[in-house]
């Protein structure tokens, strides 16, 4: 994993986010008894695609070592962000993955997308991230980046809720 652009690999899985970075913790209920469908949508990158993100991945399902390039925006304003999945989990009650930034990503850090089942059957979606600017663009954007990241997490949550909605 030497190509990753940060040292704190896997911190989004433990939840112990490193100091010195911007932190994001976002959590929202997406439905009742929909964990299986939500897990599939997250682990196959369908949630990202449903949120309008262009995804190119070296595998169909998130697993450690899978390279992912996300694209946000419209050409010629599309921002490409290369990442590598550093952890993934798919077990009863919990599924998701975290990916870390590779050279060429406008940020430096890690982001995780996870779904969990509550005791009452509520399925929760969460995004956990830590990041710092890694390009002139994100450095200049400065204080607008964290609100954008939070809005992106909420947008993913809405897309996931639509995907798992039962007719």
C-alpha positions in Angstrom: 0.0 0.0 0.0 3.0 2.2 -0.4 1.3 4.4 -3.1 -1.2 5.7 -0.6 -0.6 9.4 0.1 -1.1 9.3 3.9 0.3 7.1 6.8 -2.8 6.4 8.9 -4.2 3.6 6.8 -7.3 2.0 8.2 -8.2 4.7 10.7 -11.7 5.0 9.3 -12.4 1.3 10.2 -11.4 1.8 13.9 -13.0 5.3 14.1 -9.9 6.7 15.8 -9.3 9.5 13.3 -5.8 11.0 13.3 -5.1 14.5 14.5 -4.2 17.2 12.1 -6.8 16.4 9.5 -10.3 17.7 8.7 -12.7 15.1 10.1 -16.1 14.1 8.8 -18.6 11.9 10.6 -22.0 11.6 9.0 -24.9 9.2 9.9 -28.4 8.9 8.7 -31.2 6.3 8.8 -32.0 4.9 5.4 -34.9 2.5 6.0 -36.1 -0.4 8.0 -34.9 -4.0 7.5 -33.0 -3.0 4.3 -29.4 -3.9 5.4 -28.8 -6.6 2.8 -29.9 -4.4 -0.1 -27.9 -1.4 1.3 -24.8 -3.5 1.8 -24.9 -4.7 -1.8 -25.4 -1.2 -3.1 -22.5 0.1 -1.1 -20.1 -2.8 -1.8 -20.7 -2.8 -5.5 -20.4 1.0 -5.9 -24.0 1.2 -7.0 -24.7 3.8 -4.3 -21.9 6.1 -5.8 -23.3 5.7 -9.3 -26.8 6.4 -8.2 -25.5 9.6 -6.6 -24.2 10.7 -10.0 -20.5 9.8 -9.4 -18.6 8.3 -12.2 -16.8 5.2 -10.9 -14.1 3.1 -12.5 -13.0 0.2 -10.4 -10.5 -2.7 -10.9 -13.2 -5.1 -9.5 -17.0 -5.2 -9.3 -17.0 -5.3 -5.5 -15.0 -3.4 -2.8 -12.2 -5.5 -1.4 -8.7 -4.5 -0.1 -6.5 -3.6 -3.0 -9.2 -2.7 -5.4 -8.3 0.6 -7.2 -11.2 3.0 -7.7 -11.2 6.3 -9.6 -14.2 8.6 -8.8 -15.2 11.4 -11.1 -17.3 14.3 -9.9 -18.6 17.1 -12.1 -19.2 17.5 -15.9 -16.5 17.5 -18.5 -14.4 19.6 -18.7 -14.9 20.4 -15.0 -14.8 16.7 -14.0 -12.5 16.1 -11.0 -10.9 12.7 -11.0 -9.9 11.2 -7.7 -7.9 7.9 -7.6 -8.2 5.7 -4.5 -7.5 2.2 -3.2 -9.8 0.2 -1.0 -7.8 -0.4 2.3 -10.5 -2.3 4.2 -13.9 -3.9 3.5 -16.3 -5.8 5.7 -19.5 -7.8 4.9 -20.8 -9.5 8.0 -24.2 -9.8 9.7 -25.2 -6.4 10.9 -22.4 -4.5 9.2 -21.0 -3.9 5.7 -18.9 -1.3 4.0 -15.4 -0.2 3.0 -12.8 2.4 3.3 -10.6 3.8 0.6 -7.5 5.8 0.7 -6.1 8.5 -1.6 -3.5 7.7 -4.3 -1.3 10.2 -6.1 -3.4 12.5 -8.2 -6.2 12.8 -5.8 -7.0 16.4 -4.8 -7.1 15.4 -1.1 -5.0 13.3 1.1 -6.6 10.9 3.5 -9.3 8.2 3.8 -13.1 7.9 3.5 -15.4 5.1 4.6 -18.9 4.2 3.6 -20.7 1.8 5.9 -24.2 0.4 6.7 -25.2 -1.1 10.0 -28.4 -2.6 11.5 -29.8 -1.1 14.6 -31.5 -3.3 17.3 -34.9 -2.1 16.1 -34.2 -3.0 12.4 -33.3 0.5 11.3 -30.5 0.5 8.7 -28.0 3.3 9.2 -25.6 4.7 6.6 -22.5 6.4 7.7 -19.6 8.2 6.2 -16.4 8.7 8.1 -13.4 10.5 6.7 -10.2 12.4 7.4 -8.5 14.6 4.8 -6.2 17.4 4.0 -5.7 19.3 0.7 -3.2 17.6 -1.7 -3.5 20.0 -4.6 -3.5 23.7 -5.3 -7.2 23.5 -6.1 -8.3 22.1 -2.8 -5.8 24.3 -0.9 -7.3 27.4 -2.5 -10.9 26.0 -1.9 -9.9 25.7 1.7 -12.9 26.2 4.0 -15.4 25.2 1.3 -14.1 21.6 1.1 -15.5 20.3 4.5 -19.0 21.5 3.8 -18.8 20.0 0.3 -17.7 16.7 1.8 -20.6 16.8 4.2 -23.1 17.6 1.4 -21.6 14.7 -0.7 -22.1 12.3 2.2 -25.8 13.4 2.5 -26.2 13.1 -1.2 -24.9 9.5 -1.0 -27.3 8.8 1.8 -30.3 10.0 -0.2 -29.1 7.9 -3.2 -28.8 4.9 -1.0 -32.3 5.5 0.5 -33.8 5.6 -3.0 -32.0 2.4 -4.0 -33.3 0.4 -1.0 -36.8 1.8 -1.0 -39.4 -0.9 -1.2 -42.3 -0.4 -3.6 
